[in-house]
Amino acid sequence: METIRLNNGLACPVMGLGTFMLSPADAENSVREALKMGYCLVDTANAYVNERAVGRGMRESGRKREEIFLSTKLWPSEYENSGAVDETLERLGTSYVDLLYIHQPAGNWLAGYRLLEKAYREGKAKAIGISNFEGRFLEELEAKWEIVPQFMQVEAHPYFSQKDLRAVLDRYGIRLMSWYPLGHGDKSLLEEPVFAELAAKYGKSPAQIILRWHTQMGFVVIPGSRNTDHIRDNLNILDISLTEEEMDAIGALDKGKRYYCRTDEQLAQFAAYRPAYERP
């Protein structure tokens, strides 16, 4: 597994398993099988309501805890809960996470970020991050953080490579973790001629070429699936290396196209929503 170095010296795998939209049963199965295949990174969140299942999958995999890079996110309704980090760790069945995010810039998000900084100082989070903090939210956080985050998790794909955001992140050595890495499954993206050509050249699928583009961009990518064959295929990208010219050809596809456009009304709804966590 290839890794990248974070701004605090920690190494993070470039490829992981995302668990968004996976039921507890599917999350448990996917995590267990992915870790057996050689995955080292698993990403979840309070709001996915599958943290307990992720923890079960980790334990069932037979992998040692220190071999797994575990990422989760605090939901806005937890930002003012002083026990949120410990409760999250209890659900996951671990004494620490490798990466802890605040999930959305909603509610009292600065209080949430202070929880992350406290967890980092106490060793309960080896790294911290911000998810979906773009534009004015990142500008405000820049002026208020005491510890610079290690990660930003955000939508990124060849149609939207986050060029402007990356210019800000690069100033601090903040790494980007991609969600919607395949453009939310957009057929027009997957059928771009450049991916068909490169897939034929390297003996891969267009999706695998796109995932390899992410890792060679320096992004960490976390595609999710309940299908073990897809999980295996997603990992099978590290045996090729796209040339500089091929990377440039993919980069030329960027047209600033987002698939997720959050509104202020949604942020207000996020702050009010309380996840119905799976019971022990």
C-alpha positions as CSV (number, residue, x, y, z in Angstrom):
1,M,0.0,0.0,0.0
2,E,1.3,3.4,-0.9
3,T,1.2,6.1,1.7
4,I,1.5,9.9,1.9
5,R,3.1,11.9,4.6
6,L,0.9,14.3,6.6
7,N,2.0,17.7,7.9
8,N,2.4,16.2,11.4
9,G,4.7,13.4,10.1
10,L,2.0,10.7,10.2
11,A,1.8,8.3,7.2
12,C,-1.7,7.7,5.6
13,P,-2.6,5.1,3.0
14,V,-3.6,6.6,-0.4
15,M,-6.5,4.2,-0.9
16,G,-9.3,3.3,1.6
17,L,-12.8,2.0,2.0
18,G,-15.6,4.5,2.5
19,T,-18.7,3.4,4.3
20,F,-21.2,6.2,3.4
21,M,-24.7,4.8,2.7
22,L,-23.7,1.3,3.9
23,S,-26.1,-0.3,6.4
24,P,-24.5,-1.7,9.6
25,A,-24.6,-5.3,8.1
26,D,-23.0,-4.1,4.8
27,A,-20.4,-2.0,6.6
28,E,-19.4,-4.8,8.8
29,N,-19.0,-7.2,5.9
30,S,-17.2,-4.7,3.6
31,V,-14.8,-3.6,6.3
32,R,-13.9,-7.1,7.3
33,E,-13.4,-8.2,3.7
34,A,-11.5,-5.1,2.6
35,L,-9.0,-5.4,5.5
36,K,-8.5,-9.0,4.6
37,M,-7.7,-8.0,1.0
38,G,-5.0,-5.5,2.1
39,Y,-6.8,-2.3,2.7
40,C,-5.4,-0.3,5.6
41,L,-7.7,2.8,5.7
42,V,-11.4,2.8,6.7
43,D,-13.6,5.9,6.7
44,T,-16.9,6.3,8.6
45,A,-18.8,9.0,10.5
46,N,-21.3,9.5,13.3
47,A,-23.9,10.4,10.7
48,Y,-23.4,7.1,8.8
49,V,-24.8,5.3,11.9
50,N,-22.5,2.3,11.2
51,E,-19.6,3.0,13.6
52,R,-20.3,0.0,15.8
53,A,-20.5,-2.2,12.6
54,V,-17.2,-0.7,11.4
55,G,-15.6,-1.6,14.7
56,R,-16.9,-5.2,14.5
57,G,-15.6,-5.5,10.9
58,M,-12.2,-4.4,12.0
59,R,-12.0,-6.9,14.8
60,E,-13.3,-9.7,12.6
61,S,-10.7,-9.0,10.0
62,G,-7.9,-10.3,12.2
63,R,-5.8,-7.2,11.5
64,K,-4.0,-5.6,14.4
65,R,-5.4,-2.2,15.4
66,E,-2.1,-0.5,14.6
67,E,-2.2,-1.8,11.1
68,I,-5.5,0.1,10.4
69,F,-5.9,3.8,9.7
70,L,-9.3,4.6,11.0
71,S,-11.1,7.8,10.1
72,T,-14.4,9.1,11.5
73,K,-16.3,12.4,11.7
74,L,-18.2,14.2,14.4
75,W,-21.7,15.4,13.4
76,P,-22.8,19.0,14.1
77,S,-25.3,17.9,16.8
78,E,-22.2,16.6,18.8
79,Y,-20.1,19.8,18.6
80,E,-21.2,21.1,22.0
81,N,-21.2,17.6,23.6
82,S,-18.0,17.4,25.7
83,G,-18.3,13.6,25.7
84,A,-18.7,13.3,21.9
85,V,-15.2,12.0,21.2
86,D,-15.3,9.3,24.0
87,E,-18.7,8.2,22.8
88,T,-17.5,7.9,19.3
89,L,-14.5,5.8,20.4
90,E,-16.8,3.6,22.5
91,R,-19.0,2.9,19.4
92,L,-15.9,2.1,17.3
93,G,-14.5,-0.1,20.1
94,T,-11.1,1.6,20.1
95,S,-9.1,3.9,22.4
96,Y,-8.1,6.2,19.5
97,V,-8.8,7.1,15.9
98,D,-6.1,7.9,13.4
99,L,-8.1,10.8,11.9
100,L,-11.0,12.7,13.4
101,Y,-13.0,15.3,11.4
102,I,-15.8,17.7,12.0
103,H,-18.3,16.8,9.3
104,Q,-20.0,20.0,8.2
105,P,-19.6,23.7,9.0
106,A,-23.0,23.8,10.7
107,G,-24.1,24.8,14.2
108,N,-21.3,25.7,16.6
109,W,-18.6,24.2,14.4
110,L,-15.8,26.1,16.2
111,A,-16.7,24.2,19.4
112,G,-16.5,21.1,17.3
113,Y,-13.1,22.0,16.1
114,R,-11.9,22.6,19.7
115,L,-13.1,19.1,20.5
116,L,-10.8,17.8,17.7
117,E,-7.8,19.9,19.0
118,K,-8.4,18.5,22.5
119,A,-8.6,14.9,21.3
120,Y,-5.4,15.5,19.3
121,R,-3.6,16.8,22.4
122,E,-4.8,13.8,24.4
123,G,-3.8,11.2,21.9
124,K,-7.3,10.2,21.1
125,A,-6.9,11.4,17.5
126,K,-3.6,11.0,15.8
127,A,-4.7,13.5,13.1
128,I,-7.6,15.9,12.7
129,G,-9.5,17.2,9.7
130,I,-12.3,19.3,8.3
131,S,-15.0,18.0,5.9
132,N,-16.8,20.2,3.4
133,F,-15.1,23.4,4.8
134,E,-14.8,25.5,1.7
135,G,-14.9,29.2,1.0
136,R,-15.8,31.5,3.8
137,F,-15.8,28.6,6.4
138,L,-12.2,27.8,5.7
139,E,-11.2,31.4,5.8
140,E,-12.8,31.8,9.2
141,L,-11.2,28.7,10.6
142,E,-7.8,29.7,9.3
143,A,-8.0,32.7,11.7
144,K,-9.1,30.6,14.7
145,W,-7.4,27.2,14.6
146,E,-4.8,26.5,17.2
147,I,-3.7,23.2,15.5
148,V,-3.5,23.1,11.7
149,P,-5.6,20.2,10.4
150,Q,-4.0,17.4,8.5
151,F,-6.9,16.7,6.1
152,M,-9.8,18.3,4.2
153,Q,-12.4,15.8,3.0
154,V,-14.3,17.2,0.0
155,E,-15.9,16.4,-3.3
156,A,-13.1,15.9,-6.0
157,H,-13.0,14.1,-9.3
158,P,-11.6,14.9,-12.8
159,Y,-14.6,17.2,-13.6
160,F,-13.9,19.1,-10.4
161,S,-10.3,18.8,-9.2
162,Q,-10.5,21.5,-6.5
163,K,-7.7,23.6,-8.0
164,D,-8.5,26.8,-6.1
165,L,-9.0,25.0,-2.8
166,R,-5.8,23.1,-3.2
167,A,-3.9,26.3,-3.5
168,V,-5.0,27.2,0.0
169,L,-4.5,23.7,1.4
170,D,-0.9,23.5,0.0
171,R,0.1,26.5,2.1
172,Y,-0.4,24.5,5.2
173,G,0.4,21.0,3.9
174,I,-3.2,20.0,4.4
175,R,-4.0,16.8,2.4
176,L,-7.2,16.3,0.4
177,M,-9.4,13.2,0.8
178,S,-11.8,12.7,-2.1
179,W,-15.4,11.8,-2.0
180,Y,-17.6,11.3,-5.1
181,P,-14.2,10.3,-6.6
182,L,-16.0,8.9,-9.7
183,G,-18.2,11.9,-10.2
184,H,-21.1,10.4,-8.4
185,G,-21.1,7.6,-11.0
186,D,-21.7,10.1,-13.8
187,K,-21.8,8.0,-17.0
188,S,-20.4,10.9,-19.1
189,L,-17.3,11.1,-16.9
190,L,-16.7,7.4,-17.0
191,E,-17.1,7.3,-20.8
192,E,-14.7,10.1,-21.5
193,P,-12.4,8.9,-24.4
194,V,-9.2,9.5,-22.4
195,F,-10.3,6.9,-19.8
196,A,-11.2,4.3,-22.5
197,E,-7.8,4.8,-24.1
198,L,-5.9,4.5,-20.9
199,A,-8.0,1.6,-19.7
200,A,-7.0,-0.3,-22.8
201,K,-3.4,0.6,-22.5
202,Y,-3.0,-0.5,-18.9
203,G,-5.5,-3.3,-18.8
204,K,-7.8,-1.5,-16.3
205,S,-11.3,-0.2,-16.2
206,P,-12.1,3.5,-16.6
207,A,-13.0,3.7,-12.9
208,Q,-9.6,2.2,-12.0
209,I,-7.8,4.8,-14.1
210,I,-9.8,7.6,-12.4
211,L,-8.9,6.2,-8.9
212,R,-5.2,6.1,-9.9
213,W,-5.4,9.7,-11.1
214,H,-6.6,10.6,-7.6
215,T,-3.7,8.9,-5.9
216,Q,-1.1,10.4,-8.3
217,M,-2.7,13.8,-7.7
218,G,-1.7,13.3,-4.0
219,F,-5.3,12.8,-2.9
220,V,-6.4,10.0,-0.6
221,V,-9.4,8.3,-2.1
222,I,-12.2,6.3,-0.3
223,P,-14.6,4.6,-2.7
224,G,-17.3,2.7,-0.9
225,S,-19.0,-0.5,-2.0
226,R,-20.9,-3.5,-0.6
227,N,-19.7,-5.6,-3.5
228,T,-16.5,-7.5,-2.6
229,D,-15.5,-7.7,-6.3
230,H,-15.8,-4.0,-6.6
231,I,-13.8,-3.5,-3.4
232,R,-11.1,-5.7,-4.8
233,D,-11.0,-3.9,-8.2
234,N,-10.8,-0.5,-6.5
235,L,-7.6,-1.6,-4.7
236,N,-6.1,-3.1,-7.8
237,I,-4.7,0.2,-9.2
238,L,-1.3,0.6,-7.6
239,D,0.6,-1.5,-10.1
240,I,0.4,1.1,-12.8
241,S,1.7,4.7,-13.0
242,L,0.2,7.3,-15.3
243,T,2.6,9.5,-17.2
244,E,2.8,13.2,-16.8
245,E,1.2,13.6,-20.2
246,E,-1.6,11.3,-19.3
247,M,-2.2,13.2,-16.0
248,D,-2.3,16.4,-18.0
249,A,-4.9,15.0,-20.4
250,I,-7.1,14.0,-17.5
251,G,-6.5,17.4,-15.9
252,A,-7.9,19.0,-19.0
253,L,-11.3,17.5,-18.3
254,D,-11.8,19.9,-15.3
255,K,-14.9,22.0,-15.9
256,G,-15.8,23.0,-12.4
257,K,-18.7,20.6,-12.3
258,R,-20.0,19.7,-8.8
259,Y,-22.6,17.1,-8.0
260,Y,-23.2,18.3,-4.4
261,C,-24.3,21.8,-3.8
262,R,-25.1,22.5,-0.2
263,T,-27.4,25.3,0.9
264,D,-27.5,27.4,4.1
265,E,-30.9,25.8,4.7
266,Q,-29.3,22.4,4.7
267,L,-26.6,23.5,7.1
268,A,-29.4,24.5,9.5
269,Q,-31.0,21.1,9.1
270,F,-27.7,19.4,9.7
271,A,-27.3,21.2,13.1
272,A,-30.8,20.0,14.2
273,Y,-30.4,16.4,13.1
274,R,-29.4,13.8,15.7
275,P,-28.2,10.4,14.4
276,A,-30.0,7.4,15.7
277,Y,-26.9,5.4,16.7
278,E,-26.9,1.7,16.6
279,R,-27.3,0.2,20.0
280,P,-24.6,-2.0,21.6
